[in-house]
Amino acid sequence: MFKVTPAKHQYPLLTLTNKKNGVAFKSELKTIVQLAWPLLIAQITQTLMGVSDTIMAGRYSADDMAAVAIGFGFTLPVIVFIQGITLALPPILSRFNGAKQGDKVANYTQQMAWLSLLFASGAVLFAFMFEPILYWVPMDEHLRSITINYIQYLLYSMPAFALYQVLRNYCEGLSITKPSMIIMGIGLLVNIPANYVLIYGKFGLPELGGAGCGLATALVFVAMLIATLFYSLGSTTLKPYALLTKLYLPSWQPLRECLALGLPIAMTILFEVTLFAVVAVLLAPFGSTAVAAHQIALNFSALMFMIPLSIGMATSIRIGFLLGERRADQAKVATQCAFVLGVSIALFTASFTVVARHYIARLYSIDLAVVELAASLLLLASMFQFSDAIQVISGTALRGYKDTKWMFYLSFISYWLVGMTIGCILGLTDWIVPKMAGAGFWIGFICGLSTAAVLLGLRLKHIQKHPMEHIYAAN
């Protein structure tokens, strides 16, 4: 079984020579790449599920595609919030893993399951209450009916989604990332045929149209939960952690720790997601061309963002493990590796975006006005890929140090107080220059993300200089 090692509040004593530094850097770089690439494929696969929903609903009818878009807009905050709460698990478990305190893993994982189920139950209750809210949104009755059904199917599946996220982060927190990639692939394989059967009513089932996408997604969540559960219980690597050998009832101390770490992560992601959603609404008065161009630039940028995000997630896991081993200096090396890797890839993706921006825009639209405007926004999008990489790696590294409150505060200042303010001034007013519409908001994004990169980077540097205060926090 596991050897429980008491926490020793002392500074790590390891000192590296230049030669050893080089070896350590190469070793950490290799480890981060090994952790990150399955996470990247999992994130891309998750994005493809949303793409398949939109395409397949759109082929059924424009109303059904609109219903999926509206319904997804309503449910996304719930999904993001629950996912964000469970993201507190990897830094907790990775630190236990590094400290050889594996006997604590099952308890904290089950505590996170209780916590996420609490929020998921709230989502299920909301499924019975949100219908009157939707009647405040002016839309065709047929469209409203499809949207309501789509939202209800998704919200009913939130307990399965929450438990899947707990099990996924349980595996990733113990540096096992390949199952996420494989199981997300299984989810995509379930999603496409389930969409087809439920949208068009095959095999004697009712023809649900766009609402079928919601039910298909719910079935995907259940399928991924079952697959991850089977892996978690059958894996020889995970067997020593005895996840379900003993039932742990809710306990305040670990619940509080999970909530204290997870709530700022959830709110940070929620603020970022809603920022881009709000901009789409603010651009509506400028016409469909402006909104469509914004969505194209945003969709492609989100795809490119998956790369530094995956690197950051891997870095968070690695930092937690190294801090558990009391190797603060090596955790700093891991962070440096992540920055070098992230910025190097950002240089490539930004160059590609600049060169291929017109071709990228044409993949989304055949409208020449939309293509030209989207291409100009993609030029701006290429500029923020550097700051985006730095800020997301800094933010996820802070998770590894269990410093999520400051990540939340600094992200809110950067995204909303800086980015949104500048975007609104440039995009909607003539105060400085004539109204720039979408371009003004994208300049705001650049300013906001650059501010986040600086502030989060400084916070990370501060923490790495004060290991006694942060490294052993909550051990």
C-alpha positions in Angstrom: 0.0 0.0 0.0 0.9 3.6 0.1 3.4 5.2 2.4 2.0 8.3 4.0 4.7 10.9 4.2 4.2 13.8 6.7 4.5 17.2 5.2 7.8 18.9 6.0 7.7 22.6 5.9 11.2 23.3 4.6 12.7 24.6 1.4 13.9 22.1 -1.2 17.6 21.7 -1.1 18.3 20.6 -4.7 20.7 22.8 -6.6 21.4 22.2 -10.2 24.5 22.9 -12.2 24.1 24.3 -15.8 24.6 20.8 -17.2 22.0 19.3 -14.9 19.7 22.2 -15.7 19.8 21.3 -19.3 19.1 17.6 -18.6 16.2 18.7 -16.3 14.8 21.0 -19.0 14.8 18.2 -21.6 13.3 15.7 -19.2 10.5 18.1 -18.2 9.8 19.1 -21.8 9.4 15.4 -22.7 7.1 14.7 -19.8 4.9 17.7 -20.5 4.6 16.7 -24.2 3.7 13.1 -23.1 1.0 14.5 -20.8 -0.3 17.2 -23.2 -0.8 15.4 -26.5 -3.6 13.1 -25.4 -5.3 16.1 -23.7 -5.1 18.0 -27.0 -6.7 15.3 -29.0 -9.4 15.0 -26.3 -10.1 18.7 -26.4 -10.3 18.7 -30.2 -12.6 15.7 -30.2 -14.9 17.5 -27.7 -15.0 20.5 -30.1 -15.9 18.2 -33.0 -18.9 17.0 -31.1 -20.3 20.6 -31.1 -19.4 21.0 -34.8 -21.2 17.7 -35.6 -24.3 18.9 -33.7 -24.5 22.2 -35.6 -23.9 20.6 -39.0 -26.4 17.8 -38.6 -29.1 20.0 -37.2 -28.5 22.5 -39.9 -28.9 19.9 -42.6 -32.3 19.1 -41.1 -33.6 22.7 -41.1 -32.5 26.2 -40.3 -34.9 26.4 -37.4 -33.4 23.3 -35.8 -29.9 24.6 -36.2 -30.9 27.9 -34.6 -32.6 26.0 -31.7 -29.3 24.0 -31.1 -27.3 27.3 -31.1 -29.7 29.0 -28.7 -30.0 26.0 -26.5 -26.3 25.5 -26.4 -25.9 29.2 -25.4 -28.3 28.6 -22.4 -26.7 25.4 -21.3 -23.0 26.3 -21.8 -22.6 28.3 -18.6 -24.0 25.3 -16.6 -21.6 22.8 -18.4 -18.6 25.2 -18.0 -19.3 25.8 -14.3 -19.6 22.1 -13.4 -16.5 21.3 -15.5 -14.6 24.1 -13.8 -15.4 22.9 -10.3 -14.0 19.4 -11.1 -10.8 21.0 -12.5 -9.8 21.5 -8.8 -9.2 17.7 -8.6 -6.0 17.3 -10.7 -3.8 19.7 -8.6 -5.1 18.1 -5.4 -4.5 14.5 -6.6 -1.2 15.2 -8.4 0.2 16.6 -5.1 -0.9 13.5 -3.2 0.6 11.4 -5.9 3.9 13.1 -5.7 3.9 13.1 -1.9 3.2 9.3 -1.9 -0.1 10.0 0.0 -2.2 7.9 -2.3 -4.4 6.8 0.6 -6.1 10.2 0.4 -6.9 10.0 -3.3 -10.2 8.0 -3.1 -11.6 10.3 -0.3 -11.0 13.5 -2.2 -12.2 12.1 -5.5 -15.5 11.0 -3.8 -15.8 14.4 -2.1 -15.5 16.0 -5.5 -18.2 13.7 -6.8 -20.6 14.7 -4.0 -19.8 18.4 -4.7 -20.3 18.2 -8.4 -23.5 16.1 -8.0 -24.8 18.9 -5.8 -24.4 21.5 -8.6 -25.6 18.9 -11.2 -28.8 18.4 -9.1 -29.4 22.1 -9.2 -29.1 22.0 -13.0 -31.7 19.2 -13.1 -34.1 21.3 -11.0 -33.4 24.3 -13.3 -34.7 22.1 -16.2 -38.1 22.2 -14.6 -38.0 25.9 -14.0 -36.4 27.6 -17.0 -39.3 27.3 -19.5 -41.0 30.5 -18.3 -37.7 32.3 -18.7 -37.5 31.3 -22.4 -40.9 32.9 -23.0 -39.2 36.3 -22.3 -37.1 35.7 -25.4 -38.9 36.7 -28.6 -38.9 33.8 -31.0 -41.2 31.7 -33.2 -43.2 29.2 -31.1 -41.9 26.2 -33.2 -38.3 27.3 -32.6 -39.1 27.8 -28.8 -40.5 24.3 -28.5 -37.4 22.7 -30.1 -35.1 24.8 -27.9 -36.9 23.9 -24.7 -36.6 20.2 -25.5 -32.9 20.5 -26.4 -32.2 22.3 -23.1 -34.2 19.9 -21.0 -32.4 16.8 -22.5 -29.0 18.3 -21.7 -29.8 19.5 -18.2 -31.3 16.1 -17.3 -27.9 14.5 -18.1 -25.8 16.9 -15.9 -25.3 14.3 -13.1 -23.8 11.9 -15.7 -21.7 14.7 -17.1 -20.5 15.7 -13.6 -19.5 12.2 -12.6 -17.7 11.8 -15.9 -15.7 14.9 -15.3 -14.8 13.7 -11.8 -13.5 10.4 -13.1 -11.7 12.1 -16.0 -9.9 14.5 -13.7 -9.2 11.6 -11.3 -7.2 9.9 -14.1 -5.6 13.1 -15.3 -4.6 14.1 -11.7 -2.7 10.9 -11.4 -0.8 11.7 -14.7 -2.9 9.2 -16.8 -4.2 11.3 -19.7 -4.5 8.8 -22.6 -7.9 7.4 -21.4 -9.4 10.9 -21.8 -8.4 10.9 -25.4 -9.7 7.4 -26.1 -13.0 7.9 -24.2 -13.6 11.3 -25.9 -13.2 9.5 -29.2 -15.8 6.9 -28.1 -18.1 9.9 -27.3 -17.7 11.3 -30.8 -18.4 7.8 -32.3 -21.6 7.6 -30.2 -22.6 11.3 -30.9 -22.7 11.2 -34.8 -24.9 8.1 -35.2 -27.0 9.0 -32.2 -27.6 12.5 -33.8 -28.6 10.8 -37.1 -31.0 8.4 -35.5 -32.7 10.9 -33.1 -32.8 13.9 -35.5 -34.4 11.9 -38.3 -36.3 9.3 -36.2 -34.7 6.1 -37.5 -35.4 2.5 -36.2 -39.0 3.5 -35.2 -37.9 6.3 -32.9 -39.7 9.7 -33.0 -38.3 12.3 -35.3 -36.9 14.9 -32.8 -35.1 17.3 -35.2 -32.7 19.6 -33.4 -33.9 18.5 -30.0 -32.4 15.1 -30.9 -29.0 16.7 -30.7 -29.6 17.4 -27.0 -30.7 13.8 -26.3 -27.8 12.5 -28.3 -25.4 14.6 -26.3 -27.0 13.3 -23.1 -26.4 9.8 -24.2 -22.8 10.6 -25.0 -22.3 11.9 -21.4 -23.7 8.6 -20.1 -21.6 6.5 -22.5 -18.4 8.4 -21.5 -19.3 8.0 -17.8 -19.7 4.3 -18.2 -16.5 3.9 -20.2 -14.4 6.0 -17.8 -15.9 4.1 -14.8 -15.0 0.7 -16.4 -11.4 2.0 -17.0 -11.0 3.5 -13.5 -12.1 0.2 -11.9 -10.3 -2.2 -14.2 -7.0 -0.4 -14.6 -4.1 -2.1 -12.8 -2.4 1.3 -12.5 -5.4 2.8 -10.7 -6.2 -0.3 -8.6 -3.9 0.7 -5.6 -6.0 3.8 -5.1 -9.1 1.7 -4.3 -11.5 4.4 -5.6 -14.7 2.6 -4.7 -13.6 0.1 -2.1 -14.9 2.3 0.6 -17.7 4.8 0.6 -16.7 8.2 1.9 -19.6 10.3 3.1 -19.5 14.1 2.6 -16.9 15.7 4.9 -16.6 19.4 5.4 -12.8 19.8 5.3 -12.1 18.1 1.9 -15.3 19.6 0.5 -14.3 23.0 1.5 -10.8 22.5 -0.1 -12.4 21.3 -3.3 -14.8 24.2 -3.4 -12.2 26.8 -2.5 -10.0 25.6 -5.4 -12.8 24.8 -7.9 -15.1 27.8 -7.6 -12.5 30.4 -8.8 -11.6 28.1 -11.7 -15.2 27.7 -12.6 -15.9 31.5 -12.4 -12.8 32.3 -14.4 -13.8 30.0 -17.3 -17.3 31.3 -17.0 -16.2 34.9 -17.3 -14.1 34.1 -20.3 -16.8 32.2 -22.1 -19.5 34.8 -21.4 -17.1 37.6 -22.6 -17.1 36.3 -26.1 -20.8 35.4 -26.1 -21.7 39.0 -25.0 -19.6 40.5 -27.8 -21.6 38.5 -30.4 -24.8 40.0 -29.0 -23.3 43.5 -29.0 -22.4 43.1 -32.6 -25.9 42.2 -33.6 -26.9 45.9 -34.5 -24.0 45.9 -37.1 -25.7 43.2 -39.1 -25.3 39.5 -39.8 -22.1 40.0 -41.7 -20.4 41.4 -38.6 -21.7 38.7 -36.4 -20.8 35.9 -38.9 -17.2 37.2 -39.3 -16.8 37.5 -35.6 -18.0 33.9 -35.1 -15.6 32.6 -37.8 -12.6 34.3 -36.2 -13.7 33.2 -32.7 -14.3 29.6 -33.8 -10.9 29.2 -35.4 -9.1 31.0 -32.5 -10.8 28.6 -30.1 -9.4 25.7 -32.1 -5.9 27.1 -31.9 -6.4 27.8 -28.2 -6.7 24.1 -27.6 -2.9 23.7 -28.0 -1.7 26.0 -25.2 -4.7 24.9 -23.1 -3.6 21.3 -23.3 0.0 22.3 -22.5 -1.2 24.3 -19.5 -3.4 21.4 -18.2 -0.3 19.1 -18.5 1.8 21.7 -16.6 -0.7 21.9 -13.8 -0.6 18.2 -13.3 3.2 18.1 -13.4 3.6 21.0 -11.0 1.3 19.4 -8.5 3.2 16.1 -8.7 6.6 17.9 -8.3 5.4 20.0 -5.4 4.2 16.8 -3.7 7.7 15.5 -4.0 9.0 18.8 -2.5 10.8 19.6 -5.7 9.9 23.3 -6.1 12.9 24.0 -8.3 11.9 21.3 -10.8 8.4 22.6 -10.8 9.8 25.9 -11.9 11.7 24.1 -14.7 8.5 22.5 -15.8 6.8 25.9 -16.0 9.7 27.2 -18.1 9.4 24.3 -20.5 5.6 24.9 -20.9 6.2 28.6 -21.8 8.9 27.7 -24.3 6.7 25.1 -25.9 3.6 27.2 -25.8 5.2 30.4 -27.3 7.0 28.4 -30.0 3.8 26.8 -31.1 2.0 30.2 -30.9 4.6 31.5 -33.3 3.7 28.8 -35.8 -0.1 29.0 -35.4 0.0 32.8 -35.6 2.1 32.7 -38.8 -0.2 30.1 -40.3 -3.3 32.3 -39.4 -1.8 35.3 -41.1 -0.8 33.5 -44.3 -3.9 31.4 -44.6 -6.6 33.8 -43.2 -8.5 34.1 -46.4 -8.5 30.4 -47.0 -9.7 29.8 -43.5 -12.5 32.2 -43.8 -13.6 30.6 -47.1 -14.0 27.2 -45.2 -16.7 28.8 -43.2 -18.5 31.0 -45.7 -19.0 31.7 -49.4 -20.2 35.2 -48.8 -17.4 37.5 -50.0 -18.2 40.3 -47.6 -18.1 37.8 -44.7 -14.9 36.3 -45.9 -13.1 39.7 -46.2 -14.2 40.9 -42.8 -13.4 37.5 -41.2 -9.9 37.6 -42.7 -9.3 41.0 -41.2 -10.4 39.8 -37.8 -8.2 36.7 -38.2 -5.3 39.0 -38.7 -6.0 40.5 -35.2 -6.6 37.0 -33.8 -3.1 36.0 -34.9 -1.7 38.8 -32.7 -3.3 37.6 -29.5 -2.2 34.0 -29.8 1.1 34.8 -28.0 -0.5 36.5 -25.0 -3.3 33.9 -25.0 -0.6 31.1 -24.7 1.2 32.9 -21.9 -1.9 33.7 -19.9 -3.5 30.2 -20.1 -0.2 28.5 -19.2 0.3 31.0 -16.3 -3.3 30.4 -15.1 -3.1 26.6 -15.3 0.3 26.7 -13.6 -1.3 28.7 -10.8 -3.8 25.8 -10.4 -0.9 23.5 -9.8 0.3 25.8 -7.0 -3.3 25.8 -5.7 -3.5 29.6 -6.2 -6.9 29.9 -7.9 -8.3 32.9 -6.1 -5.7 35.3 -7.6 -6.2 33.7 -11.0 -9.9 34.6 -10.7 -9.3 38.2 -9.6 -6.7 38.9 -12.2 -8.6 37.3 -15.0 -11.7 39.3 -14.2 -9.7 42.5 -14.3 -8.1 41.6 -17.5 -11.1 40.2 -19.5 -13.9 42.5 -18.3 -12.4 45.7 -16.9 -9.6 46.0 -19.5 -10.6 43.9 -22.5 -14.4 44.6 -22.5 -14.0 48.3 -21.7 -11.6 48.9 -24.5 -13.6 46.8 -26.9 -16.8 48.7 -26.2 -15.1 52.1 -26.5 -13.5 51.2 -29.9 -16.3 49.0 -31.2 -19.4 50.9 -30.2 -18.4 54.6 -29.7 -16.8 57.4 -31.6 -14.9 58.6 -28.5 -11.4 57.9 -29.9 -11.9 56.7 -33.5 -15.0 56.1 -35.6 -16.9 52.9 -34.5 -14.8 49.9 -35.4 -17.5 47.2 -34.7 -15.9 43.8 -34.6 -12.3 45.0 -35.1 -12.7 47.2 -32.0 -13.7 44.3 -29.8 -10.9 42.2 -31.1 -8.4 44.9 -30.3 -10.0 44.8 -26.8 -9.4 41.0 -26.7 -5.7 41.6 -27.5 -5.4 44.2 -24.7 -7.3 42.0 -22.2 -5.3 38.9 -22.9 -2.1 40.8 -22.9 -3.0 42.2 -19.5 -3.8 38.8 -18.3 -0.5 37.4 -19.5 1.4 40.1 -17.6 -0.6 40.0 -14.4 -0.8 36.2 -14.2 2.8 35.9 -15.2 3.8 38.2 -12.4 1.7 36.3 -9.9 3.3 33.1 -10.9 6.8 34.6 -10.5 5.8 35.9 -7.1 4.7 32.4 -6.0 7.8 30.7 -7.2 9.8 33.1 -5.1 7.9 32.3 -1.9 7.6 28.5 -1.7 7.0 28.4 2.1 3.7 30.4 1.7 2.3 28.5 -1.3 4.0 25.3 -2.0 2.8 23.5 1.1 -0.6 25.1 1.1 -3.4 22.7 1.9 -1.0 19.7 2.2 
